[in-house]
Amino acid sequence: MENKEIVIQAQGLTKRFGDFIATNAITFEVYKGEIFGFLGANGAGKTTAMKILIGISKPSGGEAKVAGFDVYSQTEDIKKISVI
C-alpha cells in the first residue's frame, strides 16, 4: 500500500502451549483505515493471535507490534490504545 501507516505488524508470530502450537508463524500487516479479519476453523489460533495482539498473552516466538508498541515488552501501552 502506498505511504500508509502500518498499525499492526506480525512476523512469524507463534504461540505454543507445551507440544501444541496454537498459532504457527503467522505474518501480516494491517494499515491504518484498513478492515482486517481472521478466518479459520475452530482451533486455528484466531483467538490466541488476538490475545497476543491486545496484550493479554505473550507469544512464544516471532515479533509483533501494535501501534508501534512491542507485544513482548509494551503490553500495558497496547492495552491503553483507544480506537475511538
N, C-alpha and C positions, 0 to 999 in steps of 0.2 A: 504494500500500500504506500502511496506517495506521501511522505512527510507527515504521517500520522503518529501520534504518541502511543507507544505500547504501554498498556496499563496492567496487563498480566502476561508474564513470560515464564514458561516452564521448559526445562531442558533435561530430558532423561529422568523425570520425576518418578520415584519409586517408593513404595511403602510395603514393607514385609511385616508379617505377624508370624514369627517363628519361621517355619518352612513355607508358609503360604504367602504368595505375592499378590497383594490386593491391587496395586497399581504398578504396572510394569513399564518403566522407562518412557513415560508419555512426554511428548514435546509439542508445544503450541505457543502461539502468541495471540493476544486479544488487543485490539486497538480501540482507542477512545471513540465512543459512539457506535461501536460495532455490537451487534446482537450475537451472542455465542451460547451454545448449549452443549451438554454432554448427552450422547445417545449410546445405549448399550443394554445388554441383557442384565437381569438381576445378578449381582455378584461380580459385575465387570469392573468395579472400582470407582464408579461415579461419585458416590457419597464420600469415599475415602479421599479422593482428589479434592473435593470441595472442602472437607475438613482441614486439609493441609493449607489450602489457599486462603481460608478465613482465620488461620492461626490457632486452631484448637488441636492440631495433631502435627507431630514432627515427621518429616519424610525420612526414609531410610537411606535414600540416595538421590542424586541429581541436584538440580538447582531450580529455584523459582523465586520470582519477585512479583509483588502485588503493589501497584502504585509506587514502585521503586524500593519497597521495603522487602528485605530478605525473609523468607519463610522459616529460616533457622534461628535467626538472632533478633528479629524485629516483630515478633508476633503481637506484642501489645500495641505497636503502632498500626499494624494491619487491622486489629480489632476496632480501632478508633476511626477508621476511614468512613466517611459519610458520602453516599452517592446521591443524596437529595439536593 
